[in-house]
């Protein structure tokens, strides 16, 4: 009987807007789908919108919008979202609620005060990234009160241990590789690829600057940036102002594996990251990567000079130089490609779901 209770536990994920098409939503959809096969009942609650998903989501996953978009006043919006969340947790009999982003843990505090369910804060950036005071405060509260804080890698685990005196429970679980790893990338291709939300964090302005130093020397190459976001017009203006003809904003990728496989270099120009799932996926398909060594993640994924290049953060000149090195040398691209998957076993989906299953069972 006790085993039946464990196996049928009801898990909720709280996300800002499940209809967004970023890495956070993609990983959440993967984890939710996989947990279904471990006999969990899954509901994904969106603070705003969220009744559909840009990624593959199993019909058995329940999607629930808390309809925050209906309220213009931000304070009143938060109050209403928390009120609706409490109602749903009671009605749906949720056992464990996971905040998909440490900032959203603030919405879970009332659930813990009333002992309605266990609460997990799932970090999607890293300890040192605090875009605003609310995130910093949420992280402080999560460490102290959440039933577990889940971070994305070993480096960030140490960041938390070093900076937090009292931690209720802390663990790391890598994000899983989400793409089909066949076919492998074409090292003869003269296409460079980058992917991510078009926002400041992803640093595509740096990639455009780096490409501006290269385009005139590599007229048969092109750069394709896949993603959507608020900076689309600004980035396009930057491209137009520099009169660049071979770098393109392609919008959302309809087939990530295919677009990666048609390229021979992946560039990761983020200002900061939680871990960098798309970097893992690029390596899984055999792409040599050039990445800023930003906090946190790339150094756990790229073996510098073996399967890619790690570049001093925000150093556009060095980013451009390493891109040039790979573009000029097909043999080096092949060498990097052959070694791109050498350490990816720890990111296999089954191993990662095992860790989530173990954590949820223990809670």
N, C-alpha and C positions, 0 to 999 in steps of 0.2 A: 504493500500500500504506500509506504514511504517513497519507494522508487517511482511509483506512478505520479505522486505529487511533484517530485522533482522534474520528471520528464515532461510534464504538461505545464510547466511554469509559463506565465504570461509576461512577455517582455515588451516594454515600450521604448521607442527611440524618440526623443524630442529634438527636432531640427528647425531651423528658422523658416526655410521654404523648400520643400522637397522638389518643387518644380524647377529649381535652378539646375543648371547642367554642369556643375563643377565637380572636382574630385571628392569633396565631402559627401555629396549626394550619391556619387557613383559607389564609393566604398560602403556607405550605409546600405545601399540596395544589395550589394554583394553579401555583406554580413547577414542581413535580414533573410535573404533567400537561402543561404546555407544553414542558418539556424533552424529553419523550418524542417529540414531533413534530420535534425536532431530532436524533433518533436516538441519544439517550442512554438507557442502561439505569439505571433508578432504583430504589433501595431506601430505605425510610424505617425507621430503627431507633428504637424507643422504649425508653428506660431502664426504663419501667414500662408494663405493658399495651400498648396500641397496635395491636392486630390488626384494628381497624376505625376508621372515620372518620365524623364527623358531617357532613362536607362531601363534595362530589362528588369521587371519586378514581378515576382510570382503572384498569381491571382489570390493566393491564400494569405498574402500580407495585407493587413487592413490599413488603409490610408485615412487619416482623420485630420481635417483642418480645424484649427482653433479660431480661424477667421479674424486674426488681428488686423488685417487690412481694412476692416470696416470702421476702425476707430482712428481718427486723425490725431488726437492728442496722445503723445507717446506714453505719458504716465498712465492715462486711463486705459490705453491699449494694453500695457503690461498687466494692469490689474485685471482686466477682462480675460486676458489669455491665461493668467494663473487661475482665476476662478473656474474657467472652462476646463483647464487641465485637471484640477482637483475633482471636478464632477466626473470626468471621463475615467480617471484612475479608479475612483470608487465604483463606478458602473461597470468598467471593464475588468475590475479585480486584478490590476497590474501588480506583479510581484517585484519586478525590478525595472526602474526607469533609467535610461541612459541619455544624458545630455550630450548631443553630438556637437561639441564645442564647449569648452570650459566656461565660456561666458553665459551659456544657457543654464548652467548649474543654479544660477540665482532664482530661476523659475521653479527649481525643485526643492528649495529650502522649506517652503510651506508643507510639502509632502513629507519631509523628514520630521518636521515639528509635530505633525499629527500622526506620525508612524504609519503612514498609508502604504509605503513600499520602501524597498531598498533603493538607493540612488547612487548612480555612477557618473562621474565627470570624465568625458573622453576628450583629452587634449588633442587639438588638431593643428596647433602651431608649435611653439616651444616655450619653455619657461621665460625666456628673455624677451619674448615678443608681447608687448602690451599696447595695442593700438589706442586704448583709452583707459581711463581710471576704472571704469566698470569691469573691464577684463581683469585688471590687476586685483581688484577687490574680489571678483568671482573666484579667481585662482586661489586667493588666500582663504576664502570660505570653503572651497572644495577640499583643499588639503586638510583643513581642520575637521570638517563635518561629513563629507561624502563617504559613503561606505567603501568606495575605491576611486582613485584617480588613475586612469589609464593613459599612458603616454605612448608615443609612436616608436621610440627607439632607446637603445642603451645610453646614448649620450644624454638625452633629455632626462632619463631616469636619474643619472648622476647630477644633472642640473638641479632637479627637485631636492634630492637628498642633501646637496651642498647648501641650498638656500632656505630650506624649510626645517625648522627645529622639530616641530611636531607634525607628523603625518599619520593620519588614521590608517590608511592602507594605500599602497602605491605599487603599480606593476607596469610593465611595458608589453605591448602587443603590436607587432608590425602590421602595416596594412598589406593586404594580399595583392598579388599580381592579378590584374583584372582582364587582360587581353588574351586573345587567341595567339599563341606564340608561333604559329605557322601562317603564312610563309615567313622566311627570314628576310631581313633587310638586304637590299641589292647594293653591294659595295661599288658597283660601277655607276650607280645613279649619281647625278649631279644636282640632287635636291637636298636642301637642309630643312629640317622640320623643327618646330617648336609648338608647344601646346599649353593651354591654360586660360584662366579667366583674364579678360583684358582689364586688369586693374593695376594699381601701382605696385602691389606686392610682387607680381610676376616679372616686372622689370623688362618688358618688351621694348621700352624706350632705349634701354642699353643695347639690346640686340640690334635695333635699327641703326644706332650709332656705330656699332661694330661692323655691320654690313656696309655702311657708307664708306668704310675704309677699304672694302674688298671688291665692291661691285665692278669697278672699272677694270680690274685685273682678272675677273672671272665672269666674263660675259655669257658663258654657257651654263652657269649655275643659277639657281634660284632659291629663295627662302620662303617657306610656307608657314604662316602662323595660324594655328587653328584655335578657335575660341571666340566667345562673345563677352561683352562687358561694357561698363560705363565709359571706358577710355577709347572706344573704337574710333570715334571721330577725331580725337586728339592724336592718336597714333597714325591714322591715315594722313592727317595734316602734316605730321612730322615726316612721313614718307614722301609726300608731295613736295614739301618745302625743300627737301634735299634732292628732289628730282630723281628719286630711285625708281628703277623700272623693273627690278627683278625680286622684289620682296612683296608678299601678298598677305592680306588678312582674309582668310578663307572661311571664317565663320565656324560653326560647330562641325566637327568631323562626324560623318555618318558611319564611318568604319575606321576606327583608330588603328587596328592591326594593318589594314590595307594601306592607309596613308603612311604609316611608319615604314612598312616593308618596301614602299616605293622610294624611300629616302636612304641616304648613306651617312648622315650626321644628325645627331640630335643636340640642340643647344638649350641649356637651362640657365636663364639669366635672372632668377628671382633675387629680390632684396633679402627675403627671409622665407623660411618654409617650416612646416610642421615636420615633414619627412621628405616628401617628393615622390608620390606614387607614380607619376607619369615618367619619372626618371627610371624607376624600376621596370616599367613596362617597355620603355625604349630598349633597355639592356636585354630584356627577355626576348625581344625580336631580333637582337643582334646588332643594335645601333651603337657605334662609338659615340660617346657623349662628351660634350664640353660644357662644364658647369661652374658657376661661381661656387666657391666653397663657403656658402652661406650657412648660418645656423638655421635649422639643424637638419641633418639627414644626408646630404650629398657625400660627405666623407665616410658614411657607413655603407654607401652603395658603390662609389667609384674608387677603384684602385688606381691612383694617379700614375699615368705613364704606362699602365698595363691594359686597361680596357677603356680608358678615357682620360680626360684632363680636368684637374681641379684648378680653378683660377682664383686668384686673390679677389675677394668680394668687391664688386662694383668697379673693377679695373677693366674698363672698356678696351683699352689698348691691348692688354694681355688676352682678353677674350677674343679679340679680332685676330691676334697673332696665332693662337691655338687653333682657331677655325681655319686659318690659312694653312697651317701645317698639315691638317687632315685633308683639306681640299686638294692640296698639291700631291698627296702621297696615297695612292690607292692601296698600295701594299700595306702601309701602316693601318689604314682603315680595316683591311682584312684581318690583320693581326689583332687589333682591338676587338673586332667583331667576334673572332674565335674565342676570346676570353671574356666576353661580356656576360656570359651566364654562369661563370665559375662559382659564384657565391650566392646564387639565387634560391638555393634549396630552402633556406630559412623563411622565404617569403611565399612558399607554396600554400595554396588556399587551405588544404586539409589541416596543416599544422597550425595555422592561425585560428581556424574555427575550433580546433581542439582546445586552444588556450581560452577562447571566449566561453566555450562550453564549460570548461573547468571553473573559470571565475564565476559564471552565473550559477552554477551548481553549488559552489561554496557559499555564495551570498544567500 
